[in-house]
Amino acid sequence: MTAPLPTAPPRLPRLLVLMGSGETAPTMTVPHRRVFERLDEATGGNVDAVLLDTPFGFQENVDDLAIKTAEYFSDAISRQVDIAGLPRTDHGDVVAIESAIARIRSADWLFAGPGSPTFVLRQWENTPVPNAIAEKLRTGGAVVFSSAAALTLGRKTIPVYEIYKSGFDPYWADGLDLLTAIGLPVVVIPHYDNKEGGHHDTSKCYLGERRLLMLEPELDDDVFILGIDEHTGVIIDLDTEIAEVVGKGGITLRKDARSTRIEAGEVVPLARLRNGPSGPVDVATPARLAPSVTSSDQAGSPTDASVPSLAADATRFETAFENALANRDADGAVAAILDLDSAIVSWSRDTLQGDDLDRARAALRSMIVRLGAAATGGVRNARDVLGPIVEAALAARVTARTEKAYAVSDAIRDNLAAAGIEVRDTETGVDWLIVG
C-alpha cells in the first residue's frame, strides 16, 4: 500500500500593513489582532513574529524601546514577538548580525516602527534585509511598517530629522523602493495630518504643505504620494487585491498637489490605490477583510469616541469623576480614577502623544487630590450621616414640648442651630436642613 504524500502546509497570505502612527496605541489593537488571525489560518496559531529594532537603533535606550514595544504586543494583542537584535549593522558582532538576519528571513510577521528613516536606510544598505522584506511580499507573510519604517519603503523618503530638527534644506532621499514591484510607485508619508506644530505647519510628516509643494515636482513622473494620517493604517491583501483603511483618519493619494482621500472604514480594490489620485472611487466589501460587527471591532472604529486619543479618554473620565462627586458616589469617583490610570498605561506605549500624556497625568493627580479633600470632608451626604443624631434630638424636643418643658425645647433648637442645623416647624411636622 502506497503511503499518502505529505500535505504541504497552507501558504502564508501576503499582507502589507502601513501605519501613519499609533502602532502601539489602543487605536491599532484591533487591526493588529486581525492581521495575526489571518496568519493563524496558515500557521495553526504559531505565528513567528519578529520586531525589527533598526529604526531606533541609534538611541541609547534602544534595548528598552524594543522591550517596551514587544510588551505591547504581549499585553494588548496576546502575541509573543521576538526582537531581531539588529539595532545597527555598521558595527557589532558579525555572528549576531547574521543571526538577526536569519530571524528576519524566517519570520511570518515582521514589524518595524518609529525612528529615523535615513538611519534605517544606511544600516540596511548592502545587507539582505531589503530582499528579505521583498520576499515576504512576493511569497507570503505580513510586513507591518509604521512611521519611520513606512517612510523607507517608497521610491523616495523624507529625511525627517535632517530637515525638521537639523535645518537642512528640503530634499528627497532614495528609499528602498519595495512597493513599485506591487504596483505602488509611491512615496509613503506617515503623520500626514500631524498638528504638533500648533502655529506652524507640521503636517506631511513634519515637512509642511509649503515644503512639500517645493519637493513634489522633483518626483519621477510615475511616482505619487501615499499619505497616511496618524493613528491610521491601510491593510493591503496582495492575494485578494483588496485594501482596507483602518483607524481614526484616512489615507491620501496625491500627485502634483491634487489629492484624493479614502477614509477609515472604506474597503477598496487595490487598483484604486494603484491608480493614484486620478482613479475613480470604487468601494468594495469583500468577505475576506470586511470588518465584522463586533464590540472589539467597533472599539477601533473612527466613530467611537472612546478610543481616538488619550485626551478624549481623560476628558471622559474627568466628567465621570465630576458626576460621581456631585452625586457623592465615592465608588464611582474611585472607578473614574482607576479608569484614567488604565488609559494612561495603555496610551503610554504610543510613540506620539504630544502633551496628552502630561495633561492626563495632571488630570489624574487633580482627581486624586480632590477625592482626598472630599474624603476629609465626607463624600457621604452629610444629611445621611447626621440624620439619626438630629432626629433623636428632634424627638427629645417633641417630648419636651409635650411636657411643656419649653426651656428644654428651645435649648435643643438653639444647640442645633449653633451646629448649623436649622429646625423648621411646618403644618405637616418638623423639618430640618444643614445651613452651616
C-alpha positions as a LaTeX table, in Angstrom:
\begin{tabular}{lrrr}
\hline
Residue & $x$ (\AA) & $y$ (\AA) & $z$ (\AA) \\
\hline
Met1 & 0.00 & 0.00 & 0.00 \\
Thr2 & 1.42 & 3.35 & $-1.02$ \\
Ala3 & 1.74 & 5.84 & 1.79 \\
Pro4 & $-0.09$ & 9.11 & 1.16 \\
Leu5 & 2.07 & 12.02 & 0.19 \\
Pro6 & 2.50 & 14.60 & 2.95 \\
Thr7 & 0.25 & 17.60 & 2.63 \\
Ala8 & 2.06 & 20.88 & 2.15 \\
Pro9 & 1.20 & 23.48 & 4.77 \\
Pro10 & $-1.00$ & 26.35 & 3.58 \\
Arg11 & 0.91 & 29.24 & 2.10 \\
Leu12 & 1.02 & 32.39 & 4.21 \\
Pro13 & $-1.14$ & 35.25 & 2.95 \\
Arg14 & 0.73 & 38.20 & 1.53 \\
Leu15 & $-0.17$ & 41.18 & 3.69 \\
Leu16 & 1.31 & 44.67 & 3.68 \\
Val17 & 0.23 & 46.94 & 6.53 \\
Leu18 & 1.28 & 50.58 & 6.54 \\
Met19 & 0.53 & 52.81 & 9.54 \\
Gly20 & 0.88 & 56.55 & 9.96 \\
Ser21 & 1.45 & 56.32 & 13.73 \\
Gly22 & $-0.20$ & 54.81 & 16.80 \\
Glu23 & 1.30 & 51.40 & 16.09 \\
Thr24 & 1.49 & 50.65 & 19.84 \\
Ala25 & $-1.61$ & 52.59 & 20.90 \\
Pro26 & $-5.12$ & 51.30 & 21.66 \\
Thr27 & $-6.22$ & 52.59 & 18.24 \\
Met28 & $-4.39$ & 49.80 & 16.42 \\
Thr29 & $-5.05$ & 46.80 & 18.66 \\
Val30 & $-7.95$ & 45.54 & 16.54 \\
Pro31 & $-6.07$ & 45.81 & 13.20 \\
His32 & $-3.04$ & 44.07 & 14.73 \\
Arg33 & $-5.22$ & 41.23 & 16.02 \\
Arg34 & $-6.87$ & 40.78 & 12.64 \\
Val35 & $-3.53$ & 40.53 & 10.84 \\
Phe36 & $-2.33$ & 37.87 & 13.29 \\
Glu37 & $-5.62$ & 35.98 & 12.89 \\
Arg38 & $-5.07$ & 35.88 & 9.13 \\
Leu39 & $-1.66$ & 34.31 & 9.68 \\
Asp40 & $-3.13$ & 31.86 & 12.21 \\
Glu41 & $-5.02$ & 30.17 & 9.38 \\
Ala42 & $-1.74$ & 29.09 & 7.76 \\
Thr43 & 0.38 & 28.55 & 10.87 \\
Gly44 & $-2.09$ & 26.87 & 13.18 \\
Gly45 & $-1.72$ & 29.76 & 15.58 \\
Asn46 & 2.08 & 29.52 & 15.80 \\
Val47 & 2.99 & 32.81 & 14.14 \\
Asp48 & 6.71 & 33.51 & 14.10 \\
Ala49 & 6.67 & 37.24 & 14.86 \\
Val50 & 9.79 & 39.42 & 14.77 \\
Leu51 & 10.30 & 43.07 & 15.72 \\
Leu52 & 12.93 & 44.97 & 13.75 \\
Asp53 & 14.76 & 47.29 & 16.12 \\
Thr54 & 16.86 & 49.11 & 13.49 \\
Pro55 & 14.70 & 52.28 & 13.16 \\
Phe56 & 15.59 & 53.39 & 16.70 \\
Gly57 & 18.96 & 51.63 & 16.82 \\
Phe58 & 20.81 & 54.95 & 17.14 \\
Gln59 & 19.21 & 55.71 & 20.52 \\
Glu60 & 20.98 & 54.96 & 23.79 \\
Asn61 & 17.87 & 53.22 & 25.15 \\
Val62 & 17.37 & 51.01 & 22.10 \\
Asp63 & 17.06 & 47.86 & 24.21 \\
Asp64 & 14.42 & 49.41 & 26.48 \\
Leu65 & 12.42 & 50.66 & 23.49 \\
Ala66 & 12.49 & 47.21 & 21.88 \\
Ile67 & 11.35 & 45.51 & 25.09 \\
Lys68 & 8.59 & 48.07 & 25.61 \\
Thr69 & 7.30 & 47.50 & 22.07 \\
Ala70 & 7.36 & 43.74 & 22.47 \\
Glu71 & 5.49 & 44.08 & 25.75 \\
Tyr72 & 2.73 & 45.98 & 23.94 \\
Phe73 & 2.11 & 43.03 & 21.64 \\
Ser74 & 2.21 & 40.65 & 24.60 \\
Asp75 & $-0.13$ & 42.68 & 26.80 \\
Ala76 & $-2.52$ & 44.22 & 24.27 \\
Ile77 & $-2.51$ & 41.64 & 21.46 \\
Ser78 & $-1.60$ & 38.49 & 23.44 \\
Arg79 & 1.16 & 37.62 & 20.98 \\
Gln80 & 4.80 & 36.80 & 21.57 \\
Val81 & 7.07 & 38.96 & 19.45 \\
Asp82 & 10.81 & 38.28 & 19.32 \\
Ile83 & 13.29 & 41.13 & 18.93 \\
Ala84 & 15.50 & 40.78 & 15.86 \\
Gly85 & 18.55 & 42.19 & 17.66 \\
Leu86 & 19.63 & 44.26 & 14.68 \\
Pro87 & 19.88 & 47.83 & 16.02 \\
Arg88 & 22.65 & 48.59 & 13.55 \\
Thr89 & 24.90 & 46.83 & 11.05 \\
Asp90 & 27.83 & 49.26 & 10.80 \\
His91 & 29.48 & 47.81 & 13.88 \\
Gly92 & 28.99 & 44.90 & 16.25 \\
Asp93 & 29.21 & 41.15 & 16.34 \\
Val94 & 29.08 & 39.68 & 12.83 \\
Val95 & 27.58 & 36.42 & 14.14 \\
Ala96 & 24.85 & 38.36 & 16.00 \\
Ile97 & 24.07 & 40.35 & 12.84 \\
Glu98 & 23.78 & 37.20 & 10.70 \\
Ser99 & 21.59 & 35.56 & 13.36 \\
Ala100 & 19.27 & 38.60 & 13.33 \\
Ile101 & 19.02 & 38.49 & 9.54 \\
Ala102 & 18.15 & 34.79 & 9.72 \\
Arg103 & 15.31 & 35.63 & 12.15 \\
Ile104 & 14.01 & 38.25 & 9.74 \\
Arg105 & 14.05 & 35.83 & 6.81 \\
Ser106 & 12.17 & 33.11 & 8.69 \\
Ala107 & 9.56 & 35.40 & 10.27 \\
Asp108 & 5.89 & 35.07 & 9.34 \\
Trp109 & 5.18 & 38.57 & 10.66 \\
Leu110 & 7.70 & 41.40 & 10.53 \\
Phe111 & 7.19 & 44.72 & 12.31 \\
Ala112 & 9.15 & 47.97 & 12.28 \\
Gly113 & 8.14 & 51.37 & 13.57 \\
Pro114 & 9.35 & 54.78 & 14.72 \\
Gly115 & 12.86 & 56.17 & 14.48 \\
Ser116 & 14.91 & 57.72 & 11.69 \\
Pro117 & 14.27 & 56.62 & 8.08 \\
Thr118 & 17.69 & 57.72 & 6.88 \\
Phe119 & 19.40 & 55.82 & 9.70 \\
Val120 & 17.49 & 52.70 & 8.66 \\
Leu121 & 18.48 & 53.11 & 5.02 \\
Arg122 & 22.16 & 53.50 & 5.93 \\
Gln123 & 22.11 & 50.44 & 8.17 \\
Trp124 & 20.28 & 48.20 & 5.67 \\
Glu125 & 22.33 & 49.27 & 2.67 \\
Asn126 & 24.30 & 46.36 & 1.23 \\
Thr127 & 22.56 & 43.88 & 3.55 \\
Pro128 & 19.99 & 41.15 & 2.78 \\
Val129 & 17.29 & 42.90 & 4.84 \\
Pro130 & 15.52 & 44.71 & 1.94 \\
Asn131 & 15.43 & 41.48 & $-0.07$ \\
Ala132 & 14.03 & 39.60 & 2.93 \\
Ile133 & 11.20 & 42.13 & 3.19 \\
Ala134 & 10.52 & 41.99 & $-0.54$ \\
Glu135 & 10.46 & 38.18 & $-0.41$ \\
Lys136 & 7.60 & 38.23 & 2.08 \\
Leu137 & 5.59 & 40.47 & $-0.23$ \\
Arg138 & 6.30 & 38.03 & $-3.09$ \\
Thr139 & 5.78 & 34.67 & $-1.40$ \\
Gly140 & 3.91 & 35.14 & 1.86 \\
Gly141 & 3.98 & 36.80 & 5.25 \\
Ala142 & 2.92 & 40.04 & 6.87 \\
Val143 & 5.04 & 43.18 & 6.66 \\
Val144 & 3.76 & 45.72 & 9.20 \\
Phe145 & 5.64 & 49.02 & 8.92 \\
Ser146 & 4.73 & 52.25 & 10.67 \\
Ser147 & 6.02 & 55.80 & 10.95 \\
Ala148 & 9.76 & 55.98 & 10.08 \\
Ala149 & 9.84 & 52.37 & 8.85 \\
Ala150 & 6.92 & 53.05 & 6.49 \\
Leu151 & 8.83 & 56.04 & 5.11 \\
Thr152 & 11.64 & 53.76 & 3.92 \\
Leu153 & 9.51 & 51.55 & 1.66 \\
Gly154 & 8.80 & 54.03 & $-1.14$ \\
Arg155 & 10.76 & 55.28 & $-4.13$ \\
Lys156 & 11.89 & 58.30 & $-2.10$ \\
Thr157 & 11.80 & 59.21 & 1.56 \\
Ile158 & 11.71 & 62.37 & 3.67 \\
Pro159 & 14.86 & 62.88 & 5.78 \\
Val160 & 12.74 & 63.94 & 8.74 \\
Tyr161 & 15.44 & 64.51 & 11.35 \\
Glu162 & 17.72 & 66.32 & 8.94 \\
Ile163 & 15.06 & 68.76 & 7.72 \\
Tyr164 & 12.86 & 69.27 & 10.77 \\
Lys165 & 15.48 & 69.01 & 13.51 \\
Ser166 & 18.79 & 69.99 & 11.86 \\
Gly167 & 17.64 & 72.66 & 9.43 \\
Phe168 & 18.68 & 71.05 & 6.15 \\
Asp169 & 17.03 & 72.44 & 3.03 \\
Pro170 & 14.18 & 70.12 & 1.94 \\
Tyr171 & 15.28 & 67.23 & $-0.25$ \\
Trp172 & 14.29 & 63.67 & $-1.13$ \\
Ala173 & 16.48 & 60.73 & $-0.15$ \\
Asp174 & 16.35 & 57.44 & $-2.02$ \\
Gly175 & 14.06 & 54.88 & $-0.40$ \\
Leu176 & 14.08 & 51.09 & $-0.62$ \\
Asp177 & 11.55 & 51.23 & $-3.47$ \\
Leu178 & 9.98 & 47.91 & $-2.46$ \\
Leu179 & 6.43 & 48.95 & $-3.38$ \\
Thr180 & 6.86 & 49.61 & $-7.10$ \\
Ala181 & 7.02 & 45.83 & $-7.59$ \\
Ile182 & 3.44 & 45.52 & $-6.26$ \\
Gly183 & 2.20 & 48.34 & $-8.46$ \\
Leu184 & 2.63 & 51.20 & $-5.99$ \\
Pro185 & 5.34 & 53.59 & $-7.22$ \\
Val186 & 4.84 & 55.84 & $-4.22$ \\
Val187 & 6.43 & 57.99 & $-1.60$ \\
Val188 & 4.92 & 56.91 & 1.72 \\
Ile189 & 4.32 & 59.87 & 4.04 \\
Pro190 & 3.11 & 58.93 & 7.53 \\
His191 & 1.99 & 61.52 & 10.12 \\
Tyr192 & 0.22 & 63.14 & 7.18 \\
Asp193 & $-2.22$ & 65.12 & 9.32 \\
Asn194 & 0.19 & 65.95 & 12.16 \\
Lys195 & $-0.72$ & 69.12 & 14.09 \\
Glu196 & 2.00 & 69.20 & 16.74 \\
Gly197 & 3.36 & 72.49 & 15.44 \\
Gly198 & 0.32 & 74.44 & 16.56 \\
His199 & 1.02 & 77.79 & 14.86 \\
His200 & 3.38 & 76.30 & 12.26 \\
Asp201 & 2.61 & 73.53 & 9.80 \\
Thr202 & 3.94 & 70.10 & 10.80 \\
Ser203 & 1.68 & 68.07 & 8.55 \\
Lys204 & 3.11 & 65.76 & 5.89 \\
Cys205 & 5.48 & 64.16 & 8.42 \\
Tyr206 & 6.74 & 67.50 & 9.75 \\
Leu207 & 7.58 & 68.72 & 6.25 \\
Gly208 & 4.55 & 71.01 & 5.97 \\
Glu209 & 2.50 & 71.83 & 2.89 \\
Arg210 & 4.76 & 74.63 & 1.67 \\
Arg211 & 7.88 & 72.48 & 1.58 \\
Leu212 & 6.03 & 69.52 & 0.09 \\
Leu213 & 4.89 & 71.76 & $-2.76$ \\
Met214 & 8.57 & 72.63 & $-3.33$ \\
Leu215 & 9.60 & 68.97 & $-3.47$ \\
Glu216 & 6.72 & 67.42 & $-5.40$ \\
Pro217 & 7.92 & 68.48 & $-8.88$ \\
Glu218 & 11.18 & 66.59 & $-8.29$ \\
Leu219 & 9.44 & 63.20 & $-8.17$ \\
Asp220 & 9.52 & 60.88 & $-11.19$ \\
Asp221 & 6.50 & 61.15 & $-13.47$ \\
Asp222 & 5.12 & 57.77 & $-12.39$ \\
Val223 & 5.51 & 58.44 & $-8.65$ \\
Phe224 & 2.72 & 59.72 & $-6.42$ \\
Ile225 & 2.33 & 60.26 & $-2.69$ \\
Leu226 & 0.59 & 57.88 & $-0.31$ \\
Gly227 & $-0.15$ & 59.91 & 2.82 \\
Ile228 & $-1.29$ & 58.11 & 5.97 \\
Asp229 & $-2.85$ & 60.00 & 8.85 \\
Glu230 & $-1.81$ & 59.47 & 12.44 \\
His231 & $-3.49$ & 56.55 & 14.25 \\
Thr232 & $-4.49$ & 55.26 & 10.83 \\
Gly233 & $-3.38$ & 52.34 & 8.72 \\
Val234 & $-4.07$ & 50.54 & 5.47 \\
Ile235 & $-4.16$ & 46.74 & 5.30 \\
Ile236 & $-3.31$ & 45.58 & 1.78 \\
Asp237 & $-4.07$ & 41.96 & 0.90 \\
Leu238 & $-1.89$ & 41.22 & $-2.13$ \\
Asp239 & $-3.65$ & 37.90 & $-2.75$ \\
Thr240 & $-7.21$ & 39.23 & $-2.89$ \\
Glu241 & $-6.09$ & 42.63 & $-4.26$ \\
Ile242 & $-8.06$ & 44.43 & $-1.57$ \\
Ala243 & $-7.08$ & 47.41 & 0.59 \\
Glu244 & $-8.81$ & 48.43 & 3.81 \\
Val245 & $-8.26$ & 51.69 & 5.67 \\
Val246 & $-8.39$ & 51.29 & 9.46 \\
Gly247 & $-8.01$ & 53.54 & 12.49 \\
Lys248 & $-9.37$ & 57.01 & 13.00 \\
Gly249 & $-8.27$ & 59.09 & 9.98 \\
Gly250 & $-7.74$ & 58.33 & 6.33 \\
Ile251 & $-5.17$ & 57.98 & 3.56 \\
Thr252 & $-4.41$ & 60.48 & 0.83 \\
Leu253 & $-3.38$ & 59.73 & $-2.75$ \\
Arg254 & $-1.63$ & 62.81 & $-4.10$ \\
Lys255 & 0.07 & 63.87 & $-7.32$ \\
Asp256 & 1.10 & 67.43 & $-8.23$ \\
Ala257 & $-0.89$ & 68.89 & $-5.32$ \\
Arg258 & $-4.07$ & 67.07 & $-6.40$ \\
Ser259 & $-5.40$ & 64.76 & $-3.71$ \\
Thr260 & $-7.99$ & 62.04 & $-3.24$ \\
Arg261 & $-8.99$ & 60.78 & 0.20 \\
Ile262 & $-10.02$ & 57.30 & 1.32 \\
Glu263 & $-11.42$ & 57.33 & 4.84 \\
Ala264 & $-11.11$ & 54.78 & 7.63 \\
Gly265 & $-13.69$ & 52.03 & 7.28 \\
Glu266 & $-13.53$ & 52.00 & 3.46 \\
Val267 & $-12.55$ & 48.79 & 1.69 \\
Val268 & $-11.43$ & 49.31 & $-1.91$ \\
Pro269 & $-9.80$ & 47.32 & $-4.71$ \\
Leu270 & $-6.01$ & 47.62 & $-4.67$ \\
Ala271 & $-6.34$ & 49.08 & $-8.17$ \\
Arg272 & $-7.90$ & 52.13 & $-6.53$ \\
Leu273 & $-4.58$ & 52.82 & $-4.80$ \\
Arg274 & $-2.51$ & 51.94 & $-7.86$ \\
Asn275 & $-4.42$ & 54.48 & $-9.94$ \\
Gly276 & $-3.38$ & 57.26 & $-7.58$ \\
Pro277 & $-5.47$ & 60.41 & $-7.24$ \\
Ser278 & $-6.77$ & 60.16 & $-10.82$ \\
Gly279 & $-8.59$ & 56.86 & $-10.37$ \\
Pro280 & $-12.34$ & 56.51 & $-9.83$ \\
Val281 & $-13.68$ & 55.85 & $-6.37$ \\
Asp282 & $-14.80$ & 52.21 & $-6.27$ \\
Val283 & $-15.74$ & 50.85 & $-2.87$ \\
Ala284 & $-15.90$ & 47.09 & $-2.33$ \\
Thr285 & $-16.86$ & 44.92 & 0.64 \\
Pro286 & $-15.08$ & 41.57 & 0.25 \\
Ala287 & $-15.77$ & 38.88 & 2.81 \\
Arg288 & $-12.07$ & 38.33 & 3.50 \\
Leu289 & $-11.32$ & 41.72 & 5.01 \\
Ala290 & $-14.73$ & 43.28 & 5.59 \\
Pro291 & $-14.99$ & 44.28 & 9.26 \\
Ser292 & $-17.41$ & 42.20 & 11.28 \\
Val293 & $-19.82$ & 43.89 & 13.64 \\
Thr294 & $-18.33$ & 43.03 & 17.00 \\
Ser295 & $-17.66$ & 45.09 & 20.07 \\
Ser296 & $-13.90$ & 44.79 & 19.61 \\
Asp297 & $-14.02$ & 46.00 & 16.01 \\
Gln298 & $-16.33$ & 48.85 & 16.93 \\
Ala299 & $-13.90$ & 49.91 & 19.62 \\
Gly300 & $-11.29$ & 50.52 & 16.93 \\
Ser301 & $-13.55$ & 52.40 & 14.54 \\
Pro302 & $-13.02$ & 56.11 & 13.88 \\
Thr303 & $-16.54$ & 56.95 & 15.01 \\
Asp304 & $-16.05$ & 55.56 & 18.50 \\
Ala305 & $-15.15$ & 58.50 & 20.75 \\
Ser306 & $-13.91$ & 56.17 & 23.48 \\
Val307 & $-10.70$ & 55.21 & 21.67 \\
Pro308 & $-9.34$ & 58.00 & 19.43 \\
Ser309 & $-6.94$ & 59.64 & 21.87 \\
Leu310 & $-5.72$ & 59.83 & 25.42 \\
Ala311 & $-7.05$ & 63.39 & 25.59 \\
Ala312 & $-10.56$ & 62.15 & 24.81 \\
Asp313 & $-10.26$ & 59.39 & 27.41 \\
Ala314 & $-9.05$ & 61.89 & 30.02 \\
Thr315 & $-11.99$ & 64.20 & 29.32 \\
Arg316 & $-14.45$ & 61.34 & 29.56 \\
Phe317 & $-13.13$ & 60.04 & 32.87 \\
Glu318 & $-12.87$ & 63.55 & 34.33 \\
Thr319 & $-16.56$ & 64.02 & 33.52 \\
Ala320 & $-17.40$ & 60.71 & 35.17 \\
Phe321 & $-15.41$ & 61.79 & 38.23 \\
Glu322 & $-17.24$ & 65.13 & 38.42 \\
Asn323 & $-20.60$ & 63.39 & 38.20 \\
Ala324 & $-19.61$ & 60.90 & 40.91 \\
Leu325 & $-18.54$ & 63.66 & 43.29 \\
Ala326 & $-21.72$ & 65.62 & 42.61 \\
Asn327 & $-23.73$ & 62.52 & 43.47 \\
Arg328 & $-21.49$ & 61.77 & 46.48 \\
Asp329 & $-20.66$ & 58.45 & 44.86 \\
Ala330 & $-17.26$ & 57.51 & 46.33 \\
Asp331 & $-17.08$ & 54.21 & 44.43 \\
Gly332 & $-17.82$ & 55.96 & 41.14 \\
Ala333 & $-15.13$ & 58.57 & 41.78 \\
Val334 & $-12.56$ & 55.86 & 42.54 \\
Ala335 & $-13.61$ & 53.93 & 39.41 \\
Ala336 & $-13.07$ & 57.04 & 37.25 \\
Ile337 & $-9.57$ & 57.48 & 38.70 \\
Leu338 & $-8.69$ & 53.84 & 38.07 \\
Asp339 & $-10.08$ & 54.01 & 34.52 \\
Leu340 & $-7.94$ & 57.05 & 33.74 \\
Asp341 & $-4.90$ & 55.34 & 35.24 \\
Ser342 & $-5.51$ & 52.31 & 32.98 \\
Ala343 & $-5.90$ & 54.58 & 29.96 \\
Ile344 & $-2.59$ & 56.31 & 30.74 \\
Val345 & $-0.84$ & 52.94 & 30.95 \\
Ser346 & $-2.36$ & 51.81 & 27.62 \\
Trp347 & $-1.55$ & 55.03 & 25.78 \\
Ser348 & 1.94 & 55.38 & 27.32 \\
Arg349 & 3.19 & 52.84 & 24.79 \\
Asp350 & 2.21 & 55.16 & 21.96 \\
Thr351 & 5.27 & 56.83 & 20.47 \\
Leu352 & 3.40 & 60.01 & 19.54 \\
Gln353 & 1.44 & 61.62 & 22.35 \\
Gly354 & 2.43 & 65.29 & 22.25 \\
Asp355 & 1.41 & 66.73 & 25.61 \\
Asp356 & $-1.62$ & 64.44 & 26.01 \\
Leu357 & 0.24 & 62.22 & 28.45 \\
Asp358 & 1.28 & 65.16 & 30.64 \\
Arg359 & $-2.26$ & 66.54 & 30.64 \\
Ala360 & $-3.75$ & 63.18 & 31.53 \\
Arg361 & $-1.32$ & 62.75 & 34.41 \\
Ala362 & $-2.18$ & 66.25 & 35.65 \\
Ala363 & $-5.88$ & 65.37 & 35.48 \\
Leu364 & $-5.23$ & 62.16 & 37.40 \\
Arg365 & $-3.33$ & 63.99 & 40.14 \\
Ser366 & $-6.10$ & 66.58 & 40.39 \\
Met367 & $-8.75$ & 63.89 & 40.72 \\
Ile368 & $-6.81$ & 62.14 & 43.47 \\
Val369 & $-6.33$ & 65.40 & 45.40 \\
Arg370 & $-10.00$ & 66.26 & 45.08 \\
Leu371 & $-11.04$ & 62.82 & 46.21 \\
Gly372 & $-8.78$ & 63.18 & 49.23 \\
Ala373 & $-10.36$ & 66.52 & 50.09 \\
Ala374 & $-13.81$ & 65.03 & 49.68 \\
Ala375 & $-12.86$ & 62.14 & 51.94 \\
Thr376 & $-11.69$ & 64.60 & 54.61 \\
Gly377 & $-14.96$ & 66.50 & 54.39 \\
Gly378 & $-17.02$ & 63.39 & 53.89 \\
Val379 & $-18.10$ & 62.10 & 50.47 \\
Arg380 & $-21.27$ & 60.71 & 52.00 \\
Asn381 & $-24.25$ & 63.01 & 52.16 \\
Ala382 & $-23.96$ & 64.94 & 55.42 \\
Arg383 & $-27.73$ & 64.60 & 55.95 \\
Asp384 & $-27.35$ & 60.81 & 55.86 \\
Val385 & $-24.55$ & 60.97 & 58.43 \\
Leu386 & $-26.21$ & 63.46 & 60.77 \\
Gly387 & $-29.78$ & 62.29 & 60.26 \\
Pro388 & $-30.00$ & 59.77 & 63.15 \\
Ile389 & $-28.46$ & 62.25 & 65.59 \\
Val390 & $-30.69$ & 65.15 & 64.56 \\
Glu391 & $-33.81$ & 63.01 & 64.51 \\
Ala392 & $-33.05$ & 61.84 & 68.04 \\
Ala393 & $-32.64$ & 65.46 & 69.17 \\
Leu394 & $-35.88$ & 66.45 & 67.48 \\
Ala395 & $-37.70$ & 63.57 & 69.15 \\
Ala396 & $-36.42$ & 64.80 & 72.51 \\
Arg397 & $-37.66$ & 68.30 & 71.58 \\
Val398 & $-41.12$ & 66.97 & 70.83 \\
Thr399 & $-41.19$ & 65.22 & 74.18 \\
Ala400 & $-40.10$ & 68.44 & 75.94 \\
Arg401 & $-42.82$ & 70.45 & 74.18 \\
Thr402 & $-45.44$ & 67.82 & 75.02 \\
Glu403 & $-44.47$ & 68.05 & 78.66 \\
Lys404 & $-44.41$ & 71.87 & 78.34 \\
Ala405 & $-40.69$ & 71.98 & 79.12 \\
Tyr406 & $-40.30$ & 74.86 & 76.71 \\
Ala407 & $-36.90$ & 75.91 & 78.01 \\
Val408 & $-35.54$ & 72.45 & 77.19 \\
Ser409 & $-37.23$ & 72.53 & 73.78 \\
Asp410 & $-35.70$ & 75.93 & 72.98 \\
Ala411 & $-32.28$ & 74.81 & 74.20 \\
Ile412 & $-32.35$ & 71.81 & 71.84 \\
Arg413 & $-33.30$ & 74.06 & 68.94 \\
Asp414 & $-30.62$ & 76.64 & 69.80 \\
Asn415 & $-27.93$ & 73.97 & 70.12 \\
Leu416 & $-28.88$ & 72.51 & 66.74 \\
Ala417 & $-28.74$ & 75.98 & 65.20 \\
Ala418 & $-25.29$ & 76.52 & 66.68 \\
Ala419 & $-24.21$ & 73.28 & 64.97 \\
Gly420 & $-25.52$ & 74.53 & 61.62 \\
Ile421 & $-28.85$ & 72.70 & 61.72 \\
Glu422 & $-31.92$ & 74.84 & 61.09 \\
Val423 & $-35.17$ & 73.42 & 62.53 \\
Arg424 & $-38.41$ & 74.40 & 60.83 \\
Asp425 & $-41.86$ & 73.78 & 62.29 \\
Thr426 & $-44.33$ & 73.23 & 59.46 \\
Glu427 & $-48.02$ & 72.32 & 59.22 \\
Thr428 & $-47.07$ & 68.72 & 58.45 \\
Gly429 & $-44.46$ & 68.39 & 61.17 \\
Val430 & $-40.83$ & 69.30 & 61.84 \\
Asp431 & $-38.23$ & 69.58 & 59.07 \\
Trp432 & $-34.54$ & 70.42 & 59.22 \\
Leu433 & $-31.71$ & 71.35 & 56.90 \\
Ile434 & $-28.00$ & 71.96 & 57.08 \\
Val435 & $-27.13$ & 75.64 & 56.79 \\
Gly436 & $-23.57$ & 75.79 & 58.12 \\
\hline
\end{tabular}
